[in-house]
C-alpha cells in the first residue's frame, strides 16, 4: 500500500487517571420491616423520578435553570428538598446520556446509508479494495439492499427531526428488560420474576453528598460504626423509628475496600454520595458509596518511556503482552493473560479484573509502564460495513474495549503504573509483517498477537514499527556491521534506506577502478624500491603457512 493511502497516525499520550471512587458493600442482617420500608421509599421516589423525567423530556431544548427550579419545587412537597435535588440531577444526567446515545445512533445510520449507497452505485459483482467495499454479489442482494436503504433513510430522517427539537426516548428500567416482558420464555423468566426485576430497576434510592453536613450526607447517613439511616419522604414520615423523621436500619454497612479513605471523608464531614439497590437474583441489598477525587497528575511521556515498557494487544479472549527495552527490542518471553467472556455479566467482569490484575502485577515487578491501543469499534460494528461477516461482527462486538480500558486505568492508578494509549492503526498488520518471524525459533512460535504487542510498544516508545534491513552476508574479502541495531530518535535518516557506498562492501566496482589499477604500484618484494619499507601482505603469509 503506498504511503499516501495511509491515514495519519495520532501521537501516543499518557492516559488520564480516574476522577472518582466507588465502593460497595452488602447491607446484611436486615429485618422484614427494614426491607419493607426500603421498598416503599424506593417505589415512592421512583414514581416521582418517572414523573420528573417525563417533564424533562417534554421541555426538550427549552430547559433552563428556571424550569429546573420549578421541577424541584414540585417534588419537594412530596419528598424533601434534598430528595428532590437528587431526583432532578439524576433526571438531567439521564436525559443528557440519552441525547449522546441519540447522536451516536444518527452517526451509525449515516454510515450505513453511505455504505449502501456506494455499493448500490457499483456494478453487480465488482470487487472492492482495502479502502472501500465493492458491489453486491447478485441482483437479488442488490434489490434487498435498495429496500433497506429506504428504511435506513426514513429512520435517519426521524432521528434527525427528534434531535433538532431535543426529543429523546428513555425507558426507566431499561429497554431490554421492557422487551423481555414479551419474550419471557427466551429470557428464562416467569412473569413474577420479571415483575420483581422491573419494579426493582425503577426504584430510586440514591442521594448526593453535601460537604459540611454530618458525615457528608444528610439524606442517607452512614456512621463510622456502619449504622445506616435515611430521611423518609413526607408521605412516609409515619414509618420513622428515629427522631426528625429518620429510619435507622438494623443491619450495619462495613466497607472493606478503601475503608480508611471513606472513614477519613465522613469524619471530616466531606461529601459522600450513597445508593441503595436490590439484587433480585441474590435477594440481597447493597450500599454503594462514591466520591470525587482530584485528578491524578500524570507523568511526562518521556519519563514513562524510561527503561522500556510493556506492549499489550487486546483480543477477544486474551491480552497478549511483551516487554520491550527503551530501544524497542523485545525482551524475554511473551506473556498471555486469558479471560472468558461467556456467561453472566458478573462472570465476565470478574474475568476481566483477574486478567488485568495479573498484567499490572507483572508490570509492577519490573517497574514499567503499559502501552495499550486506544480502541473504538463504534464505527466498525455496523452490519452494512462488514456485510455477511457475522462472525467478525460478533467478535468485535463482544470485546469490552471501553470497560477494559476504564478499568485498567483506574486499577493502574492505584498501583502507580502509567498507561500510554497509542493509535491502533496497522499495528496487527505491520507487527505480523516485521516482528512475527524474527523472534520465532525452534522452541517458541510467535503469534500474530504477540507481534502486534511489539508493534504497540514500539509506537508508544516513539520508534517506527518497521525493522531495519539486515546486512548483506560476509564474503572472503569483506565484513559487515550490524544494521538491525536501533538508531536513536534524533539520528537523521534512521528510517531511510542506506546510501550506496562504492566498493566491495556492496559488490560494486569503484568509479575510478580503472585509474587505480593503472597507477597503483606492485605489492611484491621483487618490484619494491630499495629505500621503501617492506610490508608483508597478510594474504601472502597465509598462503605460505598453508604450503
Secondary structure, DSSP 4 states (H G I P E B T S, - for coil): --GGGSPPPPPPEEPP--SEEEEEEEE-S--HHHHHHHHHHHHHHHHHHHHHHHHHHHHGGG--HHHHHHHHHHHHTTS-HHHHHHHHHHHHHHHHHHHHHHHHHHHHHHHHHHHHHHHHTSPTT----SSS----SSHHHHHHHHHHHHHHHHHHHHHHHHHHHT-----TT-HHHHHHTT-HHHHT--HHHHHHHHHHHT---EE---TTSGGG-SSEEE-TT-EEEEEPPGGGGGG--BTTTEEEEEEE----SSHHHHHHHHHTT---EEEEEEETTTTEEEEEEEEE-PPPPPPPHHHHTTT-EEEEEE-SSEEEEEEE-TTS-EEEEEEEEE----S-HHHHHHHHHHHHHHHHHHHHHHT-EEEEE----TTT--HHHHTT-HHHHHHHHS--HHHHHHHHHHHHHHHT--EEEE--TTHHHHHHHHHTTTT--SS----HHHHHHHHHHHHHHT--SSPPPPPPPPBTTB----S-SPPPTTSTTTTSPPPP--BGGGTB--TTHHHHHHHPPP-SSTT--TTSPP---HHHHHHHHH-
